[in-house]
């Protein structure tokens, strides 16, 4: 059986998903700052606030930290800013968040400087100012704050409030990447892979994707799997490709799940296993992957990795057909025409054939012609039948025809 595969043109669109500004989670910030900036004279009082926050009593934490913040404790000032920023223990108030972040930032708290930069970049609690955002990011970045370094790299990369400057983008990405910032590592790989703004360098592409992938970046794992699969920048190695696809698939990446299923169905880089193929197709299909839905339908018809079931096949074809997949519409039409797994319904079959036929599906056009000749699901109409047969013949000759495989084939 022939398999349907996802066109390679889908992968570049994933770049956009990583072009996002980075924001450190609330818990990690508090713990980082506690380790670096706790002042002994306030230690007991501050710890009382921490204990309250850790048990979810943010109102108590606020009551403890506020007097400390007013007495100049940088950590307490930062945490008050964070609570106003997140609406924890108090009503969310970006202006108050800015006030307390500024006090902490002026005392050198890099996470306060970073969060202040983020608020200026978004215009929250202050008038939007990319100039001030950059100023605060730079202060944090000079203290080796990787998130600030990444955001500076991104701003210069995409021209967010500044003129694009790829040398500066690479400079800041590199600094963040050396601190194991996976997003910076991924974006560096993207820059060197595209070759549009800097010279293409596949060795650097592989290097940075690998580092990002090892740090758990899902898209880097996916891209690295594709490079090993195609032999791009590395020696072709399907086992290594499967390894990286599996890591990305395990993190819920739909395309990796689909690709891994295909590899298991064919025994490429892994031992052939239809049950494993079905497992990964299900996960991908559950996220709306139309071709995975279609392929599951074919697996149920063939009884590979699952018990044969035309009714379940119809269910998967129906999901793909609703997304406009012509091949699924055609297959579902055949099931309704023959009454396999569904109640026989020639009129539904005609409707589905027409949906597929209108998309240029040659076999659906041919079947539609047959239905008109026989008056099956429609009134007999030889002229209409001739029209669809002509279209079927024309579609079969076009280079864009996707229906050259056998009727029972997978994609």
Helices and strands as residue ranges (DSSP letters): G 8-14, H 15-18, H 26-37, G 40-42, H 43-54, H 58-70, H 74-86, H 94-106, H 110-122, H 130-141, H 146-158, H 166-177, H 182-194, H 202-214, H 218-230, H 238-250, H 254-266, H 274-286, H 290-302, H 310-322, H 326-338, H 346-357, H 362-374, H 382-397
